[in-house]
């Protein structure tokens, strides 16, 4: 429920301020941001796999 509210707020702000949408899009597509997001997403999988090596 909370994520739905947050998504609605973010969507409303991006519709109300199109220049902000462009700025956010430009920020998101930067390689360091993409690499950080991939690391955050993959971290639990990496730690589970490495932990399995020593089991």
C-alpha positions in Angstrom: 0.0 0.0 0.0 2.8 2.4 0.9 4.7 1.8 -2.3 1.5 2.6 -4.3 1.2 6.0 -2.5 4.9 6.7 -3.1 4.6 5.8 -6.7 1.6 8.1 -7.1 3.4 11.0 -5.5 6.5 10.5 -7.7 4.4 10.2 -10.8 2.4 13.3 -9.9 5.6 15.3 -9.3 7.1 14.2 -12.6 3.9 15.1 -14.5 3.7 18.5 -12.8 7.4 19.3 -13.4 8.5 18.0 -16.9 11.9 19.5 -16.5 12.4 17.6 -13.3 11.5 14.4 -15.2 14.3 15.2 -17.7 16.8 15.9 -15.0 15.9 12.6 -13.1 16.1 10.6 -16.4 19.6 12.1 -17.1 20.7 11.3 -13.6 19.4 7.7 -13.8 21.1 6.8 -17.0 24.6 7.7 -15.8 26.9 4.6 -15.7 27.9 5.0 -12.0 24.2 5.1 -11.0 23.4 2.0 -13.1 26.4 0.2 -11.6 25.4 1.1 -8.1 21.8 -0.1 -8.7 23.0 -3.3 -10.2 25.3 -3.9 -7.1 22.5 -3.2 -4.7 20.2 -5.6 -6.6 22.8 -8.3 -6.9 24.3 -8.2 -3.4 22.0 -10.7 -1.7 22.5 -13.2 -4.5 26.3 -12.8 -4.4 26.5 -13.2 -0.6 24.3 -16.3 -0.7 26.5 -17.9 -3.4 29.7 -17.1 -1.7 28.4 -18.3 1.6 27.6 -21.6 -0.1 31.3 -22.0 -1.1 32.3 -22.5 2.5 29.4 -24.6 3.6 
